[in-house]
Amino acid sequence: MIVIGYWEIVGEDIDEVISLYQQALEDRKKGKLNHPKMVSDNYVISGANSGFRIFEATDPIQIENLKYYYYPLMEWEFVPIIKAEDSIKAYMDSKK
C-alpha cells in the first residue's frame, strides 16, 4: 500500500527531531527499523514545521512503528494513495 505521510513537528525541539531522523536513516540501512519503505524525498512546507513523504507499507504496523518512533515530538497523518488510472478503472468497473 502506498501512503502519503503528513508530518508536523510539535513544540520547539527541532534539533532532537533532526537527531532522531538522522539515526533512523542509519538504522534503516542496517535493517534495524520496521518502518515503511521511503519512496519519495522528504518535503518541507516552506515557513512551517511540517511536510510530507510518500511511503510503501507492507504491514500497517510499519506505519505505527514510524509514528511512535517520533512520538511525542512529531504528529503524523497517513493517507492511502493510488494511481489516477487505477481510480478511473475502479469507477468504470463500478458502473457495470
C-alpha positions in Angstrom: 0.0 0.0 0.0 1.3 3.4 -0.9 0.6 6.2 1.6 1.4 9.8 1.9 2.6 10.7 5.4 2.0 14.3 6.5 4.1 15.2 9.5 4.3 18.2 11.9 6.9 18.9 14.5 5.3 19.6 17.8 7.0 22.0 20.2 10.3 23.7 19.8 12.8 20.9 19.8 13.7 20.7 16.1 17.3 19.6 17.0 16.0 16.5 18.7 13.8 15.6 15.7 16.7 16.0 13.3 18.9 13.8 15.5 16.2 11.1 15.6 15.8 11.4 11.8 19.5 11.0 11.1 19.6 8.0 13.5 16.6 6.5 11.7 18.3 6.8 8.3 21.4 5.0 9.7 19.2 2.3 11.3 17.2 1.8 8.1 20.4 1.0 6.2 21.2 -1.7 8.8 17.7 -3.2 8.7 17.1 -2.3 12.4 13.7 -0.5 11.9 10.4 -2.0 10.8 9.2 1.3 9.2 7.5 1.6 5.8 9.8 2.0 2.8 10.5 5.6 1.7 9.6 6.1 -1.9 10.0 9.9 -2.2 12.1 12.6 -0.8 11.1 14.3 2.4 9.5 17.6 1.7 9.1 20.6 4.0 6.3 23.1 3.6 8.1 26.4 3.5 7.6 28.6 6.6 6.2 25.8 8.7 7.5 22.9 10.8 5.6 20.4 8.7 5.9 18.5 5.5 5.2 15.1 3.9 6.8 12.0 2.4 5.5 9.1 0.4 5.9 5.6 1.8 5.2 2.0 0.8 3.9 -0.1 3.6 3.6 -3.9 3.5 2.1 -4.0 7.0 0.1 -1.4 8.9 2.4 -2.0 11.9 5.2 -0.3 10.0 3.2 2.9 10.0 2.5 2.6 13.7 6.2 2.0 14.3 7.1 5.1 12.4 4.6 7.2 14.3 5.7 6.0 17.7 9.4 6.4 16.8 9.0 10.1 16.7 6.3 10.4 19.4 5.7 12.9 21.1 8.0 15.2 19.1 6.0 14.8 15.8 2.4 14.2 14.8 1.8 12.1 11.7 -1.3 11.5 9.5 -1.2 8.8 6.8 -3.5 8.7 3.8 -3.6 5.9 1.3 -3.0 7.0 -2.3 -3.4 5.2 -5.6 -2.7 6.0 -9.3 -5.4 8.0 -11.0 -5.7 5.4 -13.7 -6.5 2.7 -11.1 -9.1 5.0 -9.6 -10.6 5.6 -13.0 -10.7 1.8 -13.7 -12.4 1.2 -10.3 -15.0 3.9 -11.2 -15.7 2.5 -14.7 -15.9 -1.1 -13.2 -18.5 0.1 -10.7 -20.8 1.3 -13.5 -21.1 -2.2 -15.0 
